[in-house]
Amino acid sequence: MEQRRLILIIALGFVLILLWQAWLEDNSSSERSNVTQTTEQAADGNDRPADDLPTSGGPSTGGDVPSGDGNDAGSGSGGSSDRVRVETDVLSLEIDPNGGVIRQADLLEYPVELDQPDEPVRLLQDSSGFTYVAQSGLIGAKNAPAPDHHAAFRVEEPEYRLADGESALEVPMTWEEDGIRVTKTYVFKRGSYAIDLRYTVENTTDAEWRGQQYRQLTRSGSTPGMQLMYTYTGGVYAGTPPGGGDRLNYEKIEFDEMGKIKLQKDLQDGWAAIIQHYFMSAWVPSNPEQVNQYYTLKSQNDGFTVYSLGLMSAVTAVAPQSTETLESILYVGPKIQSNLDPLATGLHLAVDFGILTVISEPIFWLLDFFHDWVGNWGWAIVLVTLVIKLLFLWPSAISYRSMARMRAVTPKMQALKERFGDDKQRLSQEMMKLYQKEKINPLGGCLPILIQIPVFIALYWVLVESVELRQAPWILWIDDLTQKDPYFILPLLMGASMFLQQKLNPAPVDPMQKKIFQWLPVIFTVFFAFFPAGLVLYWFVNNLLSIVQQAIITRRVEKQMAAQKGSS
């Protein structure tokens, strides 16, 4: 009995530690603090240093391209420093003609708060003290003319808008120098967060042009504003080694690591991304078979540090009097798995469920299945809880039968404690005899609890990480399942259900253990008061189902033991 109690306390303590750690991270993570830089950032970005360009070489298939020198190649081609506004049905962006850099991206279908429906989430931004932009460019071989992300492009219109009835919108920008004409075109599609990037290189000279395409995401290490939940914010990349089979290498690389190490890795069928809570940006090569070199950079932007994660293609040759096209895909939007899967192998891994992904993914699939059926994420959580309970029905029954038998013999255990309380060794011996006589396994109630802990943690990360549930209502006062219950009703109901469930369990013989268990419902209620309502809903429904199952089993066991006692 004492061993079972100890293991149960350890299991519950483990859950409490995880909850406490998550709460601390949520409230003290350095990623929440606003950057307090006072220096104004130049709007046109012309003063950026040379260290924000990738180094020479690229993939091993071509190594004759020098690193960029940071100069504005083609700066005399008539570009404008005024940003170009682009708006589709789901995106509102600002593109800088200097380099064709996307410096701002608003996600129109995702308001910052429910009570601010007209203020969309701003994923990419380039403002005073904080930078998060999507950069791309070309680097010419042996000083061949090519526009990097500092080059000045000519843009025909100051604003582009996807009109009603149109399925796509093209935003072309042109650059020309020494007989090399480059048209950089962004293609936006209706209802899509995936943006096609196309470089059309026209070589009007009598000599071959050689160069490489690079794409990178550049970001400050700190996050402006408050994050509602702590999740990983940083770089991730994936791909398969050239000729190394189909095994996908998926790696995280934090901003600090980008400054300490210099990543140079050749991969194919890959992608590079910066992820954060609910949202992400990613560069994906259009040709998955092409080998790209993945790299990181640390540079200075007006006095504060920024980090870049990018990829560079192999050398492309454009014959005299001919044209070649280089293509890529930029994703800027929510981490919706159905959006990510078609773009690249393993891109759905950007939805970061942590070390329990193998459990979280089936839970999310089931949750999504029920949502398609009932149309409400709250009821989908209830149905998922029912399925999980059914899966653990048999081990739970073993636990409850053991608890019911212990509950029935509690008076005998109390009598033994009163009789042999001063002799711990004799008390343990008599307890074991009682367990053997009554056919009780003192550890029988612990295994199901230990098994369910990973499921609980996996569900926690599903609720925290899945943007599909962001600002999703359930019923009545619950208007966002990913936020805490505003009136703390669900946590109080959950605490009451834990208290009721304790009444069905055998009372601890030890007074200290009894006091600890009496306070557990209160402690859990306080902790769960600040956790997502969807998680509290799961725990509450699970408790209700457990109470029903335990009550039925306890009644049956008590009848069986009474019948056995009567027959003897």
N, C-alpha and C positions, 0 to 999 in steps of 0.2 A: 504494500500500500504506500509506504514511504517513498519507494523508488518511483512508483507511478506518479505520485504527486510531484516529485522533484523534476521528472522529465516533462510533465505538463507545465510546470512553472517555467522551465527553461524554454520550452516551445513558445509559450505566450510572451516571455521576455524577449525572445528573438524577434517576434513580430513588433513588439513595442520599440525595440532598438531601431528597426528598419523605419518605422513610422517617425520616430524622433529624429533620425538622421535626415530623412526626406524633408521634415519640417524645418530643420536647421538650415539645410541647403536652400530651401525655398525662401527663407528669410534673411540669409546672410551671404548668399553667393555673390562673389565679386562681379559676376556678369550683370547684376542688376543695376549697379551704380552708374549714374550718368558720368560721362567724361567731362571734366571741368576745365577743358581747354578754353582759353579766352582768345586765341588767335583766329582771325577770320580766314576761312579757306577761299582761295581764289576760285571764282566761278568757272573760269575757262580751263583750269588745270594745266596751264602752260609752264608753270614753274616746277613741275615734278622732276625729281632727279633721275639720273640714268639707271639707278639700281632697281627701278620698278619694271625693267624689261628682262625677259628670260635670257639666260646665257646661251652661248653659241652651241651648235652641234645638233641638238634635237636627237631623234632616234638614231641608232647606230647605222641606219641605212644611208645617212647623209650627214657629213660633218664639216662642210666647207662654208658654213654660214656664220659670220661673226656676230657677236652680241651687239645689240642696239647701242647707239651712242647717246641716246636721250635727246637728240636734236629733233626739231619739228620738220621732218622731211616733207618737202612740198609745201612749206608754210606760205609760199607766195602764190598759192593756187586760188586764193580768194575765198577761204573759208570764213565763217562767222562764229563769234563766240556765243551768240544767242542760242539757247537750247531749243530743240525741235520737240514740240508736243505731239504725242501719238496716243490715240484713245481707241480701244476696241470695246466690246461688250463686257470684258472681264478685266482689262488692264488699262491703266493710265500711266504713261511713261514720259520721261524727258530724256532726249538723246543729245549729247554734246557733239556738235560738228567737229570739234577738235578731237580727232581720234575715233569718232563714232561711238563714244562710250555711253552706255546706258547708266545715267547718274541718278535716276529716280524711277521707282516702280510702285504704284499703288494697286492693291488687289481689291477691285471694286465690289466684289461679292462678299467680302469679309470685313465687316465693321470692327473697329477697335473694341467697342463695347456695345452691348445691346441697347443701351440708352443713348448711343451716338451712332445711329444707323447711317448717317451721311458722312461719317469720317472713316474712310477705309484704312486697312492696315497698310503701312508704308514699309515694304520689304527692303528695296534698294533706296539709298539716299546718300547725298553728298552735301552735308551742311557743316556748320562750324563745329569742330570738335569730333565729328563722327563721319566715317566713310564706309560705304558698302556699295561697290559698283561692279559692273560687268564690263571687262575690257577685252579687246581683241585687236589683232593687227597682223601685218606681214613684215618679215625681216628678209632683206635681200642678201643673196650670196655675194661675197667679195665686193661689198659696198654698192651693190646694185640698188637702184632707186626702189623704195617700197614704203608704204604708209604704215607706221606703227600706231599705237593708240595715243600719240601726241600729234600726229599729222593733221593738217587742216583740210577738211572735206568741204565740197560745195554741195549745198542742199537747195533744191528748187523751192520748196514750200516751208513755211514756218510751223505749219500744223497739218497733221494727217488724222483723219477720223474714219473708222469703219462705218460705212453707210448702211442703212437698212437694206436688206436683200443681198448685200455683198458677203461672200464667204471668206475673202482674203483681202489683205491690205499690204501693199509693198511701199517701203520707204527707201528709196535709192539715194546714195551719196557718192560723189565722184571726186577723184584725186588724179592728178596727172603730173608727170615730171620726166624729162629726157626720153620721150617717146613711149613711156609706160603709163597706160591709163588703167586705173583700178576703180571699179564700181562696187561699193560695199552696200549690200541690200539686206534689210531686215524684212522678213515676211511674217505677218501676223494673221492668224486664222481665227474665225469666229468660235467662241466657246473654248479656246485653247490657251493654255499657259506656256506652251512650247513655241518658241520663236525660231524660225529658220534664218540662218545667217549665210549669205552667199557672197563670196569674193569673185568677181569676174575680172581676170587679168588679161588686158589686151596689149600685146607686144607689137608695136608698129615699127620697131627698129630692125636692123639687119643682123643683130646678134641675139643669141639665146639668153633668156632671162631665167634666173634660178632664185628661188626663195622658199620660205617656210611660213606657214600659218601658225599663230599661237592664240590661245584663248585663256583668260585667267579671271578669277574672281578675287577682288581686293577688298579687304575689310579691316576695320579697326578691331582691336581685341575685346573691347568692352561694348556692352549693349545699352543703348539709351532706354530710359524708362524702366518700368517694373515688369518682371515676368511673373505670371501667376503660378507657374509650377517650374521646378528646377528640372531641366533636361539638358542633354549634351548640346552645346553650341560650339561649333568648330568645323574643321575640314574633314572630309571623307573622300576616298577615291577607291576605284575598283577596276579590275581588268585581269586578263590572263596573260602570262608570260609568252612572248613570241615563241611559237612552236612548243609550248609547255603543256599542251593538252587543254581540256575544257574546265579545269578547276579555276574558279573565280577567286582572286585575292581581293579581300575587302579590308581596308585599313582606315582607322581614324588618325587624324593628325591635328592636335590642338594648336592654337595660335602660338603659344609659347614654344612649341616644338618647331614650328616653321621658322622661328628666329634662331633656334639652336642648331638645327640640322639643315643640310641642303639636299632636299630630295631630288634625285635624278633616277627615274625608273622607267624602263621601256615596257609598255603594256599595249595589248590590243583588246578589242571588244570591251572597252572600258568607259569611264566617265569620271569627272571630278566635280565635287559639290561642296557647298557650305550649308550646313543644316542648323536649324534652331527649333525652338518650340513651335510645332505645327507647320512651319514654312521652310522653304529651301530655294536655292538657286543651283543650277548645275550646267556644266558644259558637256555635251555629248557629241563625239565625232559622228558624222553622217555615215561614214564607211566603217563598220565595226571591224573589218579585217585589217584596216590600216594600223600600223604601229605608231604610237605617239609616245613622246617622252614626257612624263609627269614630273613637275618641279614645284618648288616653293621659293618664295622670295620674302625678304623683310626689307622694308624701305621706310623713308621718312616723308611725311606729307605735311608741309607747313608746321614742322616742329613736333608732330606726334607720329607714333609708329603705326604702320599698316602692314598687313600680311597678305600675301597672294598665293593662291593655289591654282595651278594651271597645267596645260598640256600643249605640246608643240609637235606639229606633224613632221613627217619626213620632207626632204627637199622636193619641190615640184619644179619641173622645167617647162618653160613656155617657148616654143620655137619662134623664130622670126616670122613676123606677119601672121601670127596666129593667136588664138584665145584659149585660155583654160579657166575652169571654175573650181573653186574650193568651197566646201560646204561644211556647216556645223549646225548643231541645235543648242539653243539656250533655253533652259526651263526656269521660269521665275513664277513661283506660286505655292499653293498648299501641297502638303505631303499626302496626296490621295493616291493610294496604291494603284487603283485602276488607271490613273493618269500616267504613272511612272513606268509600270511594267512594259507597255509597248515601246517605250523610247530606247531602253538599253537593258542589257542583261544585268540583273541584280540591282537595278536602280531603286526597287522597292525597299531595299535594305536601308535606305536613308530614313525610313520610318523606324526609328531606333527603339526597339523593345528591350534592349539590354541583353544580359547573359541568358535570360529565360525566353529568348525569341522562339525556341522550339515549342514552347507551351503557348506563348502569346499569339503566335500566328494562327493556330487553330481556333483559339478563343475569338480572335477578331473575325475570322472567316465565319464562325457560327453567329457571332453578333451581327455581322453584316447580312447574313442569310435571314435571320429573324427580323431585322429591320426592313428588308425588302418585303417581308410578309405582313408585318403589322404596321409599318410606317412610323414607328416611334422608338427612339433609342432607349427610353426608359423601360418600356415593356419588353424590348429586346433583351435588356439586362436581366429582367425578371425571368424570361424564358431560358437564357443562358444559365442562370443560377439553378433553375430546375434541372437542366441537362447535367450540369456538374454534380448536382446532388444525386441524380440517378446513377452517374458513373461511380460515385463513392457510396452507393447504397449498401453494398455488402460489407466493406470494411467498417462503415459507420455502424452497421448493425452489430458487428462483433464488439465494437467499443461500447455501445449502449447496453448490450447484454452484460458485459463485464461490470459496467457501472451499476446496473440494476441489481446484480448479485451482491456487489459491495454495499449497496444501499440497504439491502435486506439484512445483511449481517453486521451492519454498523453497530447495533446494540452489543453484539458479542465482542466486536473489536474494542468498544469503549470499556467493556468489562475487563478485557485482558489488559488494557492500558492502566486501569485503576488497580488491578491486581499485581502487575509486574512493571509498573511505571518506573520504579527505581532500578530495575535490572534490565538494561537495554538489550543485552544479548539474549536473555530469556524471553523478553517480549518479542524479539524478532523470530525466535524459534517457534513460539506459540502462534504468532501470526502466520507463519508459513504452514504450520499444521492446519490452521483454519482455512487457508486458501486451498490446500490440497483436499480437505474434507468437503468443502463447498464447491470444488471444481472452478476456482477463480484464478484467472491469470492477471496478476497485478499490473502487468505491462500492456494488457489487451486494449486499454483505452487510449494509448499514446500514439500508436502507429498511424491511425487515420488522421489525427491532428497534424502530425509531422508531414504526412503526404499532402495535405491540403495547403500547407504554408506556401510552397512554390506556386500553386495555382492562384492563390490570393495575390501574391506579389506580381505574377504575370498579368493578372487582370488589372492590377493597379497601373502598370505601364501601358496597357492597352487604352485605358481610360485617359491617362495623362497625355499619351503621344498621338492618339488618333484625332486628326483634325475634323473627321466626320462628326465627332461628338461635340466639337467646339460650339458653344452657345446653343446646344440642342436641348429643348425643353422636355419635360416628362408630363406632369399634371399639376394643376393648381399653382402652388407657389414655387415649384421647381422649374425655373426657366432656363437653367444652364446646368447640365449634369456634370460638367467639368469644374464647376465652382462649388464652394461650400454652401450648404443649406443656409439661406439668409436668415431664417428664423430658428435654426437648430432643432427643427422638429424631428427630422430623420435620425440624427445622432441620439436624441432622447429616446425615441422609440427603439433604436438599436440597443441602447443601454438597458432599457426595460426588458427587452427580449433576453439579454444576457443574464439579467437578474432572475428571470423566470426559469431560464434553462438551468441555472445553478440549483434551483429548488428541486430539480429532478435528479441531480447528482448526489452521490453519497457525501455527507458532511465530513470534512477532515477531522481526524481525531486530535491532531496536534492543534492547540489553541492559536499558535502563531500562524500556521497555514490557514486556519479558519479566518483569521483577520485579513490575511492577504487576499484570499479568494473573495471575501465580502467587498473589498475595495476595487477589485478588477473591473466590474461594470462601470464604476464611476471613472476610473482611469481611462478606460477605453472610450467612454463617452466624451471625455475632454479631448482626447487625441483626435477622434473622428469628427469632432465639431469643426475642424479646420481642413478636412479632407474633401475631395470631390464628392458631390452628392451621389453620383453614380456608384462610387465605391461603397458608400454607406448603404445605399439601396441594396447592393449585392449582399453585404454582410447581414443586413436586417432580414432580407428574404431567406437567406441561408439559415439564419437562426430560427425563423418561424418554421421552416421545413424540418429542421433538426428537432425542434420541440415536439412537433407532431410525431415524428418517427420515434423519438426517445420515449414519449409518453406511451405509445402503443407497445413498444418492446418492454418497457418497465412493467406495465400492467400484466403482460403475458408471463414474464419471468417471475413476478411475485405470485401469480396464480400457480405456476409450475412448482415453485419452491414450497408454497403452502400445501399443495397436493402431495408432494413428496414427504413433507413433515407429517401430514395426516396419515399417510399410508404406513409410515414407520412407527 
